[in-house]
Amino acid sequence: MNTGQEVEEYQCAIAWLPLLLVENSGQQRQTGAAVESFRNEMVKSNEAAQQLMLAAALKTPPPLKQVLLEKDDD
């Protein structure tokens, strides 16, 4: 159990390997969760930006609106 207390035990690297592998796996899971959370926020942000651009395109005067809509078809 990790109490945050410094460890003052000296053993060979092979003895510490299982503990280090478990710690590394935990860190990888935490990193993966953070990346997934960031990705989800970016997807939401991009969807909101798309909706905003579409709303702006639909509310513009007809000539500019046509240009913007034709640009999307390319």
VEXVOLO-15784 format. One record per residue: x, y, z of N, C-alpha, C, O in turn. Coordinates in nm, 4 decimals, padded with zeros to 6 digits. Layout:
VEXVOLO-15784
<selum n_east="X" n_north="Y" n_up="Z" ca_east="X" ca_north="Y" ca_up="Z" c_east="X" c_north="Y" c_up="Z" o_east="X" o_north="Y" o_up="Z"/>
...
//
This chain:
VEXVOLO-15784
<selum n_east="00.0851" n_north="-00.1179" n_up="00.0000" ca_east="00.0000" ca_north="00.0000" ca_up="00.0000" c_east="00.0892" c_north="00.1235" c_up="00.0000" o_east="00.1885" o_north="00.1285" o_up="00.0726"/>
<selum n_east="00.0550" n_north="00.2215" n_up="-00.0795" ca_east="00.1358" ca_north="00.3421" ca_up="-00.0915" c_east="00.0894" c_north="00.4446" c_up="00.0106" o_east="-00.0222" o_north="00.4960" o_up="00.0028"/>
<selum n_east="00.1771" n_north="00.4738" n_up="00.1069" ca_east="00.1429" ca_north="00.5711" ca_up="00.2108" c_east="00.2092" c_north="00.7052" c_up="00.1853" o_east="00.1816" o_north="00.8025" o_up="00.2556"/>
<selum n_east="00.2971" n_north="00.7116" n_up="00.0848" ca_east="00.3690" ca_north="00.8341" ca_up="00.0576" c_east="00.4974" c_north="00.8455" c_up="00.1377" o_east="00.5762" o_north="00.9380" o_up="00.1178"/>
<selum n_east="00.5176" n_north="00.7528" n_up="00.2267" ca_east="00.6376" ca_north="00.7536" ca_up="00.3096" c_east="00.7571" c_north="00.7036" c_up="00.2279" o_east="00.7452" o_north="00.6085" o_up="00.1507"/>
<selum n_east="00.8720" n_north="00.7688" n_up="00.2459" ca_east="00.9911" ca_north="00.7273" ca_up="00.1725" c_east="01.0339" c_north="00.5878" c_up="00.2157" o_east="01.0236" o_north="00.5498" o_up="00.3323"/>
<selum n_east="01.0816" n_north="00.5142" n_up="00.1181" ca_east="01.1259" ca_north="00.3774" ca_up="00.1445" c_east="01.2778" c_north="00.3775" c_up="00.1543" o_east="01.3462" o_north="00.4288" o_up="00.0658"/>
<selum n_east="01.3291" n_north="00.3213" n_up="00.2595" ca_east="01.4730" ca_north="00.3120" ca_up="00.2760" c_east="01.5151" c_north="00.1656" c_up="00.2800" o_east="01.5775" o_north="00.1197" o_up="00.3757"/>
<selum n_east="01.4805" n_north="00.0954" n_up="00.1771" ca_east="01.5195" ca_north="-00.0448" ca_up="00.1644" c_east="01.6066" c_north="-00.0565" c_up="00.0411" o_east="01.5766" o_north="00.0001" o_up="-00.0640"/>
<selum n_east="01.7133" n_north="-00.1299" n_up="00.0556" ca_east="01.8050" ca_north="-00.1488" ca_up="-00.0552" c_east="01.8008" c_north="-00.2946" c_up="-00.0956" o_east="01.8411" o_north="-00.3826" o_up="-00.0197"/>
<selum n_east="01.7514" n_north="-00.3194" n_up="-00.2164" ca_east="01.7455" ca_north="-00.4537" ca_up="-00.2704" c_east="01.7944" c_north="-00.4479" c_up="-00.4144" o_east="01.8120" o_north="-00.3400" o_up="-00.4708"/>
<selum n_east="01.8156" n_north="-00.5620" n_up="-00.4715" ca_east="01.8589" ca_north="-00.5621" ca_up="-00.6106" c_east="01.7428" c_north="-00.5228" c_up="-00.7014" o_east="01.6264" o_north="-00.5304" o_up="-00.6621"/>
<selum n_east="01.7754" n_north="-00.4815" n_up="-00.8210" ca_east="01.6741" ca_north="-00.4338" ca_up="-00.9159" c_east="01.5725" c_north="-00.5424" c_up="-00.9491" o_east="01.4550" o_north="-00.5129" o_up="-00.9709"/>
<selum n_east="01.6169" n_north="-00.6673" n_up="-00.9530" ca_east="01.5255" ca_north="-00.7774" ca_up="-00.9852" c_east="01.4167" c_north="-00.7906" c_up="-00.8793" o_east="01.3027" o_north="-00.8241" o_up="-00.9114"/>
<selum n_east="01.4507" n_north="-00.7647" n_up="-00.7545" ca_east="01.3517" ca_north="-00.7750" ca_up="-00.6464" c_east="01.2465" c_north="-00.6639" c_up="-00.6580" o_east="01.1308" o_north="-00.6843" o_up="-00.6212"/>
<selum n_east="01.2859" n_north="-00.5478" n_up="-00.7084" ca_east="01.1933" ca_north="-00.4350" ca_up="-00.7209" c_east="01.1113" c_north="-00.4410" c_up="-00.8497" o_east="01.0129" o_north="-00.3682" o_up="-00.8631"/>
<selum n_east="01.1494" n_north="-00.5249" n_up="-00.9429" ca_east="01.0846" ca_north="-00.5276" ca_up="-01.0734" c_east="00.9328" c_north="-00.5453" c_up="-01.0673" o_east="00.8622" o_north="-00.4692" o_up="-01.1335"/>
<selum n_east="00.8787" n_north="-00.6411" n_up="-00.9921" ca_east="00.7317" ca_north="-00.6548" ca_up="-00.9887" c_east="00.6614" c_north="-00.5277" c_up="-00.9383" o_east="00.5590" o_north="-00.4870" o_up="-00.9931"/>
<selum n_east="00.7168" n_north="-00.4663" n_up="-00.8349" ca_east="00.6568" ca_north="-00.3441" ca_up="-00.7818" c_east="00.6604" c_north="-00.2320" c_up="-00.8849" o_east="00.5630" o_north="-00.1585" o_up="-00.9006"/>
<selum n_east="00.7713" n_north="-00.2192" n_up="-00.9543" ca_east="00.7840" ca_north="-00.1151" ca_up="-01.0560" c_east="00.6914" c_north="-00.1396" c_up="-01.1745" o_east="00.6370" o_north="-00.0452" o_up="-01.2319"/>
<selum n_east="00.6734" n_north="-00.2663" n_up="-01.2112" ca_east="00.5819" ca_north="-00.2979" ca_up="-01.3218" c_east="00.4383" c_north="-00.2633" c_up="-01.2862" o_east="00.3646" o_north="-00.2113" o_up="-01.3699"/>
<selum n_east="00.3980" n_north="-00.2914" n_up="-01.1637" ca_east="00.2622" ca_north="-00.2574" ca_up="-01.1197" c_east="00.2440" c_north="-00.1058" c_up="-01.1192" o_east="00.1411" o_north="-00.0556" o_up="-01.1643"/>
<selum n_east="00.3421" n_north="-00.0335" n_up="-01.0689" ca_east="00.3352" ca_north="00.1130" ca_up="-01.0665" c_east="00.3267" c_north="00.1690" c_up="-01.2088" o_east="00.2483" o_north="00.2599" o_up="-01.2363"/>
<selum n_east="00.4075" n_north="00.1138" n_up="-01.2977" ca_east="00.4067" ca_north="00.1595" ca_up="-01.4363" c_east="00.2711" c_north="00.1361" c_up="-01.5015" o_east="00.2221" o_north="00.2217" o_up="-01.5751"/>
<selum n_east="00.2108" n_north="00.0219" n_up="-01.4753" ca_east="00.0778" ca_north="-00.0076" ca_up="-01.5320" c_east="-00.0259" c_north="00.0916" c_up="-01.4822" o_east="-00.1104" o_north="00.1381" o_up="-01.5586"/>
<selum n_east="-00.0190" n_north="00.1236" n_up="-01.3539" ca_east="-00.1128" ca_north="00.2218" ca_up="-01.2983" c_east="-00.0968" c_north="00.3581" c_up="-01.3629" o_east="-00.1954" o_north="00.4256" o_up="-01.3926"/>
<selum n_east="00.0272" n_north="00.3984" n_up="-01.3846" ca_east="00.0526" ca_north="00.5273" ca_up="-01.4476" c_east="00.0020" c_north="00.5287" c_up="-01.5924" o_east="-00.0513" o_north="00.6294" o_up="-01.6390"/>
<selum n_east="00.0189" n_north="00.4173" n_up="-01.6623" ca_east="-00.0297" ca_north="00.4087" ca_up="-01.8000" c_east="-00.1812" c_north="00.4174" c_up="-01.8059" o_east="-00.2362" o_north="00.4822" o_up="-01.8949"/>
<selum n_east="-00.2497" n_north="00.3525" n_up="-01.7116" ca_east="-00.3965" ca_north="00.3605" ca_up="-01.7073" c_east="-00.4414" c_north="00.5037" c_up="-01.6814" o_east="-00.5364" o_north="00.5522" o_up="-01.7429"/>
<selum n_east="-00.3725" n_north="00.5702" n_up="-01.5903" ca_east="-00.4075" ca_north="00.7080" ca_up="-01.5576" c_east="-00.3853" c_north="00.7986" c_up="-01.6788" o_east="-00.4676" o_north="00.8856" o_up="-01.7071"/>
<selum n_east="-00.2766" n_north="00.7789" n_up="-01.7490" ca_east="-00.2487" ca_north="00.8584" ca_up="-01.8688" c_east="-00.3535" c_north="00.8321" c_up="-01.9765" o_east="-00.4012" o_north="00.9251" o_up="-02.0414"/>
<selum n_east="-00.3889" n_north="00.7055" n_up="-01.9952" ca_east="-00.4915" ca_north="00.6707" ca_up="-02.0936" c_east="-00.6249" c_north="00.7361" c_up="-02.0623" o_east="-00.6942" o_north="00.7832" o_up="-02.1525"/>
<selum n_east="-00.6610" n_north="00.7390" n_up="-01.9342" ca_east="-00.7869" ca_north="00.8016" ca_up="-01.8943" c_east="-00.7834" c_north="00.9519" c_up="-01.9203" o_east="-00.8828" o_north="01.0100" o_up="-01.9639"/>
<selum n_east="-00.6692" n_north="01.0145" n_up="-01.8935" ca_east="-00.6573" ca_north="01.1586" ca_up="-01.9171" c_east="-00.6656" c_north="01.1900" c_up="-02.0662" o_east="-00.7290" o_north="01.2880" o_up="-02.1052"/>
<selum n_east="-00.6028" n_north="01.1086" n_up="-02.1490" ca_east="-00.6068" ca_north="01.1301" ca_up="-02.2942" c_east="-00.7495" c_north="01.1110" c_up="-02.3456" o_east="-00.7960" o_north="01.1882" o_up="-02.4294"/>
<selum n_east="-00.8186" n_north="01.0092" n_up="-02.2959" ca_east="-00.9571" ca_north="00.9857" ca_up="-02.3379" c_east="-01.0474" c_north="01.1028" c_up="-02.2973" o_east="-01.1332" o_north="01.1454" o_up="-02.3746"/>
<selum n_east="-01.0276" n_north="01.1535" n_up="-02.1769" ca_east="-01.1063" ca_north="01.2670" ca_up="-02.1304" c_east="-01.0802" c_north="01.3906" c_up="-02.2170" o_east="-01.1734" o_north="01.4623" o_up="-02.2534"/>
<selum n_east="-00.9534" n_north="01.4148" n_up="-02.2493" ca_east="-00.9178" ca_north="01.5281" ca_up="-02.3353" c_east="-00.9801" c_north="01.5122" c_up="-02.4729" o_east="-01.0322" o_north="01.6083" o_up="-02.5295"/>
<selum n_east="-00.9749" n_north="01.3901" n_up="-02.5271" ca_east="-01.0337" ca_north="01.3640" ca_up="-02.6581" c_east="-01.1839" c_north="01.3929" c_up="-02.6566" o_east="-01.2362" o_north="01.4549" o_up="-02.7492"/>
<selum n_east="-01.2525" n_north="01.3483" n_up="-02.5523" ca_east="-01.3965" ca_north="01.3714" ca_up="-02.5429" c_east="-01.4288" c_north="01.5204" c_up="-02.5372" o_east="-01.5258" o_north="01.5658" o_up="-02.5980"/>
<selum n_east="-01.3476" n_north="01.5959" n_up="-02.4642" ca_east="-01.3690" ca_north="01.7407" ca_up="-02.4577" c_east="-01.3452" c_north="01.8058" c_up="-02.5938" o_east="-01.4178" o_north="01.8973" o_up="-02.6327"/>
<selum n_east="-01.2445" n_north="01.7593" n_up="-02.6653" ca_east="-01.2162" ca_north="01.8149" ca_up="-02.7979" c_east="-01.3284" c_north="01.7818" c_up="-02.8964" o_east="-01.3641" o_north="01.8654" o_up="-02.9794"/>
<selum n_east="-01.3837" n_north="01.6620" n_up="-02.8883" ca_east="-01.4958" ca_north="01.6243" ca_up="-02.9758" c_east="-01.6149" c_north="01.7159" c_up="-02.9490" o_east="-01.6783" o_north="01.7647" o_up="-03.0425"/>
<selum n_east="-01.6454" n_north="01.7395" n_up="-02.8206" ca_east="-01.7565" ca_north="01.8289" ca_up="-02.7862" c_east="-01.7315" c_north="01.9697" c_up="-02.8388" o_east="-01.8209" o_north="02.0336" o_up="-02.8942"/>
<selum n_east="-01.6093" n_north="02.0165" n_up="-02.8207" ca_east="-01.5738" ca_north="02.1511" ca_up="-02.8661" c_east="-01.5857" c_north="02.1628" c_up="-03.0179" o_east="-01.6381" o_north="02.2621" o_up="-03.0684"/>
<selum n_east="-01.5377" n_north="02.0622" n_up="-03.0906" ca_east="-01.5458" ca_north="02.0645" ca_up="-03.2368" c_east="-01.6904" c_north="02.0598" c_up="-03.2851" o_east="-01.7261" o_north="02.1275" o_up="-03.3815"/>
<selum n_east="-01.7730" n_north="01.9806" n_up="-03.2186" ca_east="-01.9145" ca_north="01.9739" ca_up="-03.2567" c_east="-01.9823" c_north="02.1084" c_up="-03.2341" o_east="-02.0626" o_north="02.1525" o_up="-03.3164"/>
<selum n_east="-01.9498" n_north="02.1739" n_up="-03.1220" ca_east="-02.0083" ca_north="02.3053" ca_up="-03.0937" c_east="-01.9626" c_north="02.4071" c_up="-03.1985" o_east="-02.0421" o_north="02.4894" o_up="-03.2437"/>
<selum n_east="-01.8358" n_north="02.4016" n_up="-03.2367" ca_east="-01.7845" ca_north="02.4941" ca_up="-03.3378" c_east="-01.8524" c_north="02.4695" c_up="-03.4722" o_east="-01.8833" o_north="02.5647" o_up="-03.5438"/>
<selum n_east="-01.8758" n_north="02.3441" n_up="-03.5072" ca_east="-01.9452" ca_north="02.3123" ca_up="-03.6326" c_east="-02.0868" c_north="02.3679" c_up="-03.6315" o_east="-02.1320" o_north="02.4267" o_up="-03.7297"/>
<selum n_east="-02.1565" n_north="02.3490" n_up="-03.5197" ca_east="-02.2933" ca_north="02.3997" ca_up="-03.5096" c_east="-02.2957" c_north="02.5518" c_up="-03.5204" o_east="-02.3845" o_north="02.6088" o_up="-03.5837"/>
<selum n_east="-02.1976" n_north="02.6168" n_up="-03.4585" ca_east="-02.1893" ca_north="02.7621" ca_up="-03.4646" c_east="-02.1639" c_north="02.8096" c_up="-03.6067" o_east="-02.2261" o_north="02.9052" o_up="-03.6530"/>
<selum n_east="-02.0723" n_north="02.7426" n_up="-03.6756" ca_east="-02.0423" ca_north="02.7806" ca_up="-03.8141" c_east="-02.1631" c_north="02.7575" c_up="-03.9044" o_east="-02.1916" o_north="02.8392" o_up="-03.9919"/>
<selum n_east="-02.2331" n_north="02.6483" n_up="-03.8841" ca_east="-02.3517" ca_north="02.6199" ca_up="-03.9647" c_east="-02.4597" c_north="02.7242" c_up="-03.9386" o_east="-02.5233" o_north="02.7733" o_up="-04.0319"/>
<selum n_east="-02.4801" n_north="02.7577" n_up="-03.8117" ca_east="-02.5805" ca_north="02.8592" ca_up="-03.7777" c_east="-02.5429" c_north="02.9930" c_up="-03.8401" o_east="-02.6295" o_north="03.0640" o_up="-03.8913"/>
<selum n_east="-02.4160" n_north="03.0277" n_up="-03.8364" ca_east="-02.3717" ca_north="03.1538" ca_up="-03.8957" c_east="-02.3906" c_north="03.1516" c_up="-04.0466" o_east="-02.4307" o_north="03.2519" o_up="-04.1055"/>
<selum n_east="-02.3622" n_north="03.0386" n_up="-04.1094" ca_east="-02.3761" ca_north="03.0274" ca_up="-04.2547" c_east="-02.5228" c_north="03.0395" c_up="-04.2968" o_east="-02.5531" o_north="03.0976" o_up="-04.4010"/>
<selum n_east="-02.6118" n_north="02.9856" n_up="-04.2172" ca_east="-02.7532" ca_north="02.9893" ca_up="-04.2521" c_east="-02.8172" c_north="03.1256" c_up="-04.2267" o_east="-02.9234" o_north="03.1550" o_up="-04.2817"/>
<selum n_east="-02.7538" n_north="03.2096" n_up="-04.1438" ca_east="-02.8090" ca_north="03.3410" ca_up="-04.1115" c_east="-02.7449" c_north="03.4533" c_up="-04.1922" o_east="-02.7794" o_north="03.5699" o_up="-04.1730"/>
<selum n_east="-02.6527" n_north="03.4208" n_up="-04.2817" ca_east="-02.5868" ca_north="03.5248" ca_up="-04.3614" c_east="-02.6719" c_north="03.5588" c_up="-04.4833" o_east="-02.7606" o_north="03.4816" o_up="-04.5197"/>
<selum n_east="-02.6465" n_north="03.6726" n_up="-04.5466" ca_east="-02.7215" ca_north="03.7093" ca_up="-04.6677" c_east="-02.7038" c_north="03.6032" c_up="-04.7769" o_east="-02.6010" o_north="03.5355" o_up="-04.7805"/>
<selum n_east="-02.8015" n_north="03.5880" n_up="-04.8650" ca_east="-02.8006" ca_north="03.4806" ca_up="-04.9652" c_east="-02.6733" c_north="03.4641" c_up="-05.0471" o_east="-02.6292" o_north="03.3500" o_up="-05.0611"/>
<selum n_east="-02.6097" n_north="03.5681" n_up="-05.1029" ca_east="-02.4905" ca_north="03.5418" ca_up="-05.1841" c_east="-02.3771" c_north="03.4776" c_up="-05.1033" o_east="-02.3144" o_north="03.3826" o_up="-05.1501"/>
<selum n_east="-02.3505" n_north="03.5277" n_up="-04.9842" ca_east="-02.2432" ca_north="03.4735" ca_up="-04.9017" c_east="-02.2810" c_north="03.3340" c_up="-04.8508" o_east="-02.1969" o_north="03.2447" o_up="-04.8403"/>
<selum n_east="-02.4103" n_north="03.3183" n_up="-04.8195" ca_east="-02.4573" ca_north="03.1886" ca_up="-04.7728" c_east="-02.4326" c_north="03.0821" c_up="-04.8796" o_east="-02.3901" o_north="02.9713" o_up="-04.8470"/>
<selum n_east="-02.4577" n_north="03.1127" n_up="-05.0024" ca_east="-02.4371" ca_north="03.0180" ca_up="-05.1120" c_east="-02.2895" c_north="02.9824" c_up="-05.1246" o_east="-02.2554" o_north="02.8658" o_up="-05.1442"/>
<selum n_east="-02.2019" n_north="03.0817" n_up="-05.1135" ca_east="-02.0578" ca_north="03.0575" ca_up="-05.1224" c_east="-02.0129" c_north="02.9651" c_up="-05.0096" o_east="-01.9364" o_north="02.8714" o_up="-05.0321"/>
<selum n_east="-02.0607" n_north="02.9919" n_up="-04.8888" ca_east="-02.0212" ca_north="02.9101" ca_up="-04.7742" c_east="-02.0716" c_north="02.7664" c_up="-04.7890" o_east="-01.9992" o_north="02.6716" o_up="-04.7583"/>
<selum n_east="-02.1932" n_north="02.7504" n_up="-04.8351" ca_east="-02.2490" ca_north="02.6150" ca_up="-04.8506" c_east="-02.1801" c_north="02.5387" c_up="-04.9627" o_east="-02.1583" o_north="02.4180" o_up="-04.9511"/>
<selum n_east="-02.1449" n_north="02.6088" n_up="-05.0730" ca_east="-02.0730" ca_north="02.5440" ca_up="-05.1821" c_east="-01.9339" c_north="02.5018" c_up="-05.1364" o_east="-01.8821" o_north="02.3993" o_up="-05.1807"/>
<selum n_east="-01.8735" n_north="02.5805" n_up="-05.0479" ca_east="-01.7407" ca_north="02.5496" ca_up="-04.9947" c_east="-01.7445" c_north="02.4168" c_up="-04.9197" o_east="-01.6490" o_north="02.3395" o_up="-04.9276"/>
<selum n_east="-01.8531" n_north="02.3886" n_up="-04.8470" ca_east="-01.8683" ca_north="02.2632" ca_up="-04.7722" c_east="-01.8777" c_north="02.1431" c_up="-04.8650" o_east="-01.8365" o_north="02.0332" o_up="-04.8280"/>
<selum n_east="-01.9316" n_north="02.1625" n_up="-04.9861" ca_east="-01.9490" ca_north="02.0516" ca_up="-05.0791" c_east="-01.8178" c_north="02.0052" c_up="-05.1409" o_east="-01.8102" o_north="01.8931" o_up="-05.1912"/>
<selum n_east="-01.7148" n_north="02.0885" n_up="-05.1383" ca_east="-01.5851" ca_north="02.0549" ca_up="-05.2010" c_east="-01.5173" c_north="01.9395" c_up="-05.1351" o_east="-01.4083" o_north="01.9001" o_up="-05.1765"/>
//
